[in-house]
Each structure stands twice: as C-alpha cells, then as structure tokens.
C-alpha cells in the first residue's frame, strides 16, 4: 500500500473512531490496541479482536494495496 492509500485509510478509520489521524497513527505505532478500541461498542470490540487474532487475515490485510481491498477483506463492499 502506498503512502497516499495509507493516509486515506488512516483518515477514514480515524473519522470512524472519532479521533484525529495523528492520534490514530501514534496509537498504531505503539501497538496500543486497548487505546484503539476504547471508543468502540462491545460488538465492534469483539470484531476487532476476531480480526487481530486471525493470522491469515492479518497477513492479507498487510498486503492489501488499497483501502478498498482492505474493506473487501473485512467484508465491507
């Protein structure tokens, strides 16, 4: 994924989480999943845990080339 696509993904995700893009980047760099999931509903927290615990899916997500590819992998069209 190139920097433009990464920035787009971060912008969309931060908007969804209700935090700034910079805050999300810092949280991801630290690997602080607990902080990342604080604003999520119980259902969304479970979904996040499920995705993070699936090694095969995580490998696919890491290799996705666009935010759209990521959304397809996560079941959103």
N, C-alpha and C positions, 0 to 999 in steps of 0.2 A: 504494500500500500504506500503510495507516495505521500509526501507531506501535505499536499492540498486535500487529498481524500481523508487523511488522518485528521486534519484540522476540521473538516466538515463533520466527521463522525464525532469528534470531541464536542463541537458546537451543538450538535443535535442531542447528544447524550447529556450534556450539562444543562441544556434547556429542560429536558425531561426530568432531570434530578433536582432542578431548581437551584443550581449552584453556578458559579462562574466557570468559564472554560479553564482559566488558570488554576482555580481551586481543584477542578477535576484532574487536570494534568499532574498537579503536585500529589494528589491522593493516589493516583495510579502509579506514579514514580516510586512512592513509598510502599506500594503494595498493601495499603490500608483498606481492606475490603469492608471492615466494620464501619469505618467512616463513610465509605461509599454507599453503604446500604442503610444508613441512618434514616434517610427521608423516604424510604420505600415502605410500601404496605407489607403486611405479613406474607401475602401471596407472592408479591414481587421478590421479596427476600428469598423465599423458597425457590423461585425460578432462577434467581441469581446463583444460589448455592448449587442447584442442579447443573447449571451450565458450567460453573467453575470446577465441579467435581468430575466432569466428563472430559477425560484427556483427549479422546479422539476429536470431539467437537472443538475443544480449545486449540488443538493443532490446526484444524480447518479455519477457525476464526483468525488465528495469527497469520495465516497465509492468504486471507481474502484480499483482493486487490482494490475493492471499492466499498463504500458504506452500503451500497445496495446488495452486494454479495454477502456482507455480514448479516443484513436483515433477512435475506433468503435463508441463510444457515440457521438463524434463530427462529424461523417460522413465520416471519412477517413479510408480506409481499408488497 
